[in-house]
Amino acid sequence: MVQRHLAGAYVVKGFNNIDYAHLAALPRPVDAPDRTALPIAGNDPGARKQAAELISLLGYDCVVPPAEGRAGSLTLSVESD
């Protein structure tokens, strides 16, 4: 729905499963064992990679779901396409 209103833009959905208090309290360094992972979703691999890089800079890992229609497990990463 958002994509329809932003013709030509790349939309990546993230941060919608964490509230502002946790967002401020939970950032951790890259190698921290207790670093929180946030799911992201978007159709464009390049846009997802940029979003994942931003989220990592803010102190979180990303969980990238498998492509629609493909079985598989979630991937924890900053995407490398």
C-alpha positions as CSV (number, residue, x, y, z in Angstrom):
1,M,0.0,0.0,0.0
2,V,2.8,2.4,0.9
3,Q,4.6,1.6,-2.4
4,R,1.5,2.7,-4.4
5,H,1.7,6.1,-2.9
6,L,5.5,6.4,-3.5
7,A,5.8,5.7,-7.2
8,G,9.4,5.1,-8.1
9,A,10.6,4.8,-4.5
10,Y,12.1,1.7,-2.9
11,V,10.2,0.8,0.3
12,V,11.8,-1.3,3.0
13,K,9.7,-2.0,6.1
14,G,11.6,-2.0,9.4
15,F,11.4,-0.8,13.0
16,N,7.6,-1.6,13.1
17,N,8.0,-4.3,15.7
18,I,10.0,-2.3,18.3
19,D,8.7,0.6,20.4
20,Y,10.6,3.8,21.0
21,A,11.7,2.9,24.5
22,H,13.3,-0.4,23.4
23,L,14.8,1.3,20.3
24,A,16.7,3.7,22.6
25,A,17.6,1.1,25.2
26,L,18.7,-2.0,23.1
27,P,21.4,-0.9,20.6
28,R,24.6,-3.0,20.9
29,P,28.0,-3.2,19.2
30,V,28.2,-5.5,16.1
31,D,29.8,-8.5,18.0
32,A,27.7,-8.2,21.1
33,P,26.1,-11.6,22.0
34,D,22.9,-9.9,23.2
35,R,22.4,-7.7,20.1
36,T,18.8,-7.5,19.0
37,A,17.8,-8.5,15.5
38,L,14.9,-6.7,13.7
39,P,13.0,-8.1,10.7
40,I,13.0,-6.1,7.5
41,A,11.0,-6.6,4.3
42,G,11.2,-5.1,0.9
43,N,11.2,-6.2,-2.8
44,D,14.4,-4.6,-3.9
45,P,17.6,-6.4,-2.7
46,G,19.7,-3.2,-3.0
47,A,17.2,-1.2,-0.9
48,R,17.1,-4.0,1.7
49,K,20.9,-4.0,1.9
50,Q,21.0,-0.2,2.4
51,A,18.3,-0.5,5.1
52,A,20.2,-3.3,6.8
53,E,23.4,-1.2,6.8
54,L,21.6,1.7,8.4
55,I,20.0,-0.5,11.0
56,S,23.4,-2.0,11.8
57,L,24.9,1.5,12.3
58,L,22.0,2.1,14.8
59,G,23.0,-1.0,16.8
60,Y,20.8,-3.8,15.5
61,D,21.1,-6.9,13.3
62,C,18.5,-7.6,10.6
63,V,16.5,-10.7,9.9
64,V,15.7,-11.1,6.3
65,P,12.8,-13.6,5.5
66,P,13.2,-16.0,2.6
67,A,11.8,-14.8,-0.8
68,E,8.1,-15.3,-1.1
69,G,7.2,-18.7,-2.4
70,R,10.5,-20.2,-1.3
71,A,10.9,-22.5,1.7
72,G,13.8,-21.7,4.0
73,S,14.9,-20.4,7.2
74,L,15.2,-16.7,8.2
75,T,18.6,-15.2,7.5
76,L,20.4,-13.1,10.1
77,S,22.6,-10.7,8.2
78,V,23.5,-7.5,6.5
79,E,22.6,-8.8,3.1
80,S,25.3,-9.4,0.5
81,D,23.6,-9.7,-2.8
